[in-house]
Amino acid sequence: MNPFRVFQAHRNFRLFWIGQTVSLVGTWMQQVGQGWLALQLSNSAFIVGLVSAAGSLPVLLFSLYAGVLVDRRDKLRLVTIAQVLLSLEAAVLWWAVWSGRITIPLLVILAAINGLISAVEIPARQSLIVELVGRDDIVDAVALNSGGFNLARIIGPSIAAAVIASAGLAWCFGINALSYIAVIGCLVAIRLPKWVPNEGSAKVLEQFKEGIGYMRSRREVTGLMGVIAIYSIFGFQYLTLMPVIARDVLHTGAGGYGLLVTFVGIGAVCGALTLAALGSRVRRGRLFMISAFSFASLLILFSFVNVRPVAAGVLLFLGLTMLINGALANGILQSVVPDELRGRVMSAYVFVYVGFTPIGSLIAGAVAHATNVQWAIGMGGVVMVLYASWAFWQFPELRRV
């Protein structure tokens, strides 16, 4: 099967993907720069985790309400406005670093502002994809969208390393601010049927309860959300702690750090293309289970590695399994949820997938501070294996999706 068929069939998705991917190159440059900046300013693994947590905490606090907003508003317009605001946040961060006025409190505040905007933007963007491709192509579209995200993960850190070495750390943030021009231009070029409000008479609180009630009534959704939550808390922190791993375990600098993140991205792109090519020829629930255990096991293995080439190889497969696991979780949800509840269900997905990350960042940072960074990563993998074993036994519906 052609993994690029969705691009050929849907002009709107093609525009969306191009704009998003170009912009995400800048976003990954900012991620690399922000992590390295936090380490430079503080020399503390805990502060690195705190800055990451500040960017995710607003998603935890506000994304569930944002889901009601997304279901009541034009999703394309919401995404466009949010992208403009994110470009302004990146510009302020560039100015603060370039002028020498950056401090740890200001870095935390700007990360929190980014998270607040993202609390609305992420569920709106995730819900928009089905309007661009239709329900039949949603799983392939999610895989390709994740592939674009991780293609940017390959390109962005590599450019960031070169920019830091040649022009200085500030320009990671300046280039990110400029990269939003691409996504805003492509969003403006998308053509969808005129949006028709569908608020009805239900109040916000009633609509919120309706979404929660739906998710509790579907066992496959309940089980899936649990796995997503645990993997968000314990599974993604190897990326948050990557600056510490690069410097203290693998004994490399900013360039080596960027290269390590690039290997994660290469693996993820391979995973996205594999998933898009497989299409509906595999049972998604079974593949989700395999990817869940593979991701957790590789995380445990990574915690024992202290040689750079071996670490790069493990990160390649970590990226692949992480992508397949996350894209399948997203695609399964999108394929079963009714359209009128899509914003609320996807906001709940964002709530656990992104919003629980600050919990994990703080836990991992504290464990790394008390013991070491390898213990923090390895113990997270053990928790994931144990929970996945229970979840796939308790919710057999997950394997049958």
N, C-alpha and C positions, 0 to 999 in steps of 0.2 A: 504494500500500500504506500502511496505517495505521502510522506509526512507533511508536505507543503500544500496539500490540496485546499486547506481552509484559506490560505492566502489567495489562491487563485479564484476561489469561489466568492469571496466576500471583500469588496473594495473597502468598506468602512473599517473592517478589522485590520486590513493591510495598513491603512493610514494610522490607525490607533497603535498598531504594533511598532511601526517605524518611529513614530514620535516618542512613544514610551521608551523604546530601547535606546535611542539617542540620549534622551534625558537621563535615563538610568545610568549611563556611562558616567555622567557628571555626579549623580547621586552616590555611586560607588567610590568615586574620587573623594567625595566629602566624607563618606564613612571611613575610608582609610585615613584621611587627614585628621578627622575628629578623634579617632582612637589614638593615633600617634600623638596628637596635640595634648589629649588628656594625660597620657603617660609622661610627656615632656614637662607639663605644668606641675604634676603631682608626684611622679615616680611611685605611684601606688596602683596596685591591681584593683583595690577597692574603688578608687575614684574612676578608673576606666569602666568598671561595672556600673557605678553610679550615673555616669554620663549616659551610658546606654539605657539604663533604666529610666532616666528622665525623659528620653525620647519615646519610650513605650508606655509609661504610666498613664498619660492622658488617654491613650487608646483603651486601656483597662477601665478608666473612669467614665468615658463618654461614648464609646462606640455603640453600646446597646441602645441608647437614646438616638444616636445618629442613624441607626437602622430604620426607626420610625420616620425620621426626616427624609431618608433616601426613598422610602416607599411613597412619600407624599410630594416629592419634588422631581423636577427634570434631572435625571442622573447625569446626562451629558453636560448640562450647565453647571451642576455642582462640581464635577470633576475639573472643568475648565477654570472656574473661580479658584478652586483649591490649588491648582498648579501655579496660578499667578501669585498667590500668597506664599507658596513654598519658594518660588524664585526670589521673592523679596527677603525671606528669612536667610537664604543662602548669601544674598548680597550683603546683608548686615554682618553675617559671620565673616565674610571676606574682609570687609572694612575693619572689623575689630582686630583681626589677626594682622592684617597688613599695617595698621597704624600702631600696633603694639599695645592696644588697650584691652586685649582679651585676658580674662581671668577665669578661674574655675567656676565661680558663681555665674558669670555671664555665659559661659559655655553650657552650663546646666540649664539656664533659663532659655537659651536659644534652642537647645535640644528639646525642651518641653514644649515650646511654641510649635516646633516642627511636628511633634507628636499630637498636639491638639488639632492641627490642621488635618493630619493623617487620620485622625479618628473619624472624620467625615469622608475624606477622600478615598480611603481604601475600600470600605464597603460600597461606596458609590461606584468606584471603578470596577470592582468585582461583579457587581450587579449589572453594570453596563454591558459586559462582554456578551451576555446572552442576547441582548438587543442587536448586537453587531453581527452575530452568526446564526442565531436560532438555537433551539434546544437540542436538535439532532447532532450538531457539531460542537457542543459546548465542551466536552471532555478534551477533544483534540485542540480546541482553541485555548483552553486553560493550560494545556501542556506546552503549546507554542508560546503563550504569554510568559510562562515560567522560564521557557528557554531563552526568551529575549532578556528577561531579568538576569539570567545567569550568563548570557553572552556579554552583557554589560559588566557582570562580575569579573569576567576574564579581562576585558579591555580596560575598564576603569582603574583597577589597582595598578596595572602596568603603566598606564599614563600617569597615575598619581605618583608612583615611585620616581618616574623621570622628571615630573614637574617639581616635586619636593627637592630633588637633587640639583636642578638647574635654575628654577625660578623662585623656590621657597614654598613653604607650607600654605601660605595664604591663598595661592592661586589654585589649589585644589577646590577651594570654596568659590573663587571667582569664576572658574570655568563651569562649575556646577550651576551657578546663577544664570550664565549665558545659555546653558544647554536646555533650559526650559523653553526657550524660543521655539525649538523644534516641536515639542509636544503640544504647546499651545496652538501653534500654526496648524498641526495635523488635526487637533480636536475641532478647530473652527471649520476645517474642510469636510468633516464628516456630515453626511446627510441622512437623517432619520425622519420617519413620519412625525408630524407635529405632535408634541406631547400633550396629552389630555389629562388634567388632574383627576385623580380617583380617590379623593379623601373620604367621601361618604359622610356619614354622621358620627362615626366612631371617634372618640377622643383619643388623645395620644396615649394615655395610660391603658385604655382598653385595647388599643392596637398592640401595645407592648406586651400585654398579657396574652393576647391571641398568638403572637409569635412564640412566646415561651411555652404556651400550652401545646402548640403544634410539635415543637421539638421534643417535649416530654412524652408525647403520644406515639412517637415513632422510635422503636427500639434501635434501629440501625443508625438513626441520627444521634440518639443519646450515647450509644457506644462509641460512635465516631468522634463526637465532641470530647469524650473523656480521653481518648488516645491523643487527640490533637493537643489538649490541655497539658498532659504530662510531657509530651514531646516538646512543647513550647517552653516549658519550665526547665527541663533538664537536657534537652537535645541540642539547642542552638547556641549554648553558651561557649562552645569551643570557638565560635566566630567572635563573640564578644571578647574573649580572653586571648585571641590570636596575637595581639601586640605583645602580651606578656610571654606567650609561648615562643614567639619569634626571638625575643631578646634574651630571655632567661633560660629557656630550655634548648633552643636550637642555635642560640648565640649568633644572630644575624641582625641586620639593621632594617631601616625602613624599606629598602629595596627588596630584601628577602621576605619581609612581611607581606609586601604587595604581591610577590611571586607566589607565596603560599596561598593567599586568597584567590589568586588566578587559577591555581590547580583545582580548587573547589568549584570554580565557575566552569572550567573545562568539563569536569565530570558531570555537572548539572546540565550543561547543554547536551551532552551525549545522552543523558537520561531523558531529556525532553524530546529529542528526536526519536529515541527508541519508543517512548510512550505514544507519540503521535503516529508513528508507523504501525504500531500494533493495533491502534484503533479499538474496535469492538471485538477483536479476535481472541482476547483473553478475558477471563472473569476478573473484573476490577477488584472485587473484594479479596480474592485469593492473592492477587499481586500486591494489594495494599498490605496484607499480612506479611508476605515475604519481605517487602521493602521495610516494614516496621522493625522486624527482627534483624535484618541486615544492617540498617542504620545504627541501631543500638549496639550491635556487636562490634562494628567498625569503630564506634566511639570509644569503647573500652580498649580496643587495640591501639588506637591513637594515643591514649593516655600513657602507654608504655614506650612510645617512640621518642628517641632523642637524637636521631640522625636525619639530616635534612632531606636527602633523596628518598629515604623510606617514608618520612612524613609527607612529602609531596605525593607519593603514590597512594598512601592511605587517604589523603585528602581528596584525591581524584575520585575514589570510590565512595567516600563520604558524600561528596557533592552529588554523585549519580543517585545514590539511594535516598538522600534527603529530598532531591527534586521529585523523584517518582512518588515517594510517600506523600509529600505535600500537595502535588498536583492531583493525585488520585483522591485525596481527602476533599479538596476543593471541587473537583469534577463530580464526585459522587453526590455531594450536597447539592450542587447546581442542577443535577439531573433529576433529583427527586422532589425538590421544593416547588410548590405552586408559585406562579409568577407574582401573585398579589402579596406573597409573604417573602419574596426573594430578598428584599433589602434587609428585613429584620433577621432572617436566618443567616445571611452573609455577614451582618454586623455581629451576630453571636460568634460566627467563625473567626472574624477579625478579633473579637473580644478575647477569645482563648488563644488564637494562633499568634497574635501580636501583643495583645494586652497582658498576657501572662508572662511575657518575656522579661519585664522588669523584676518580677519575683525571682525568676531564675538568675538574672544578672546579679541581683543582690546576694542570693544564696551562693552562687558560684564565686563571686568576689570575696565574700566573707570566708568561705571554705579555703579558697586559694591563699588568703591572707593568713589564716590560722595554720594551714598545713603547707600545701603547694598547689600550683595550677594543675598538675597532672592528676592529683587526687580529686580535685573539683570536677574535672571532666570525666574521669573513670567512674566515679560514684554515680554521676548522672546517668551514664550508660547502663549501670547495673539496675538502677531504679526503673529505667525504661523497659529493660528486658522483663523484669518482674511484673510490671503493670501490663505490658502487652500480653504476656502469658495468661494473666487473669482475664483481661478484656475480651480476647478472642475466644476464650472458653465460656465466659458469662454471656456474651452477645454473639451467638453463632450467625445471626443475621448479617454481621459484617462480612463474613466469608462468602455469603451467598449473593451479595449485591451484584 
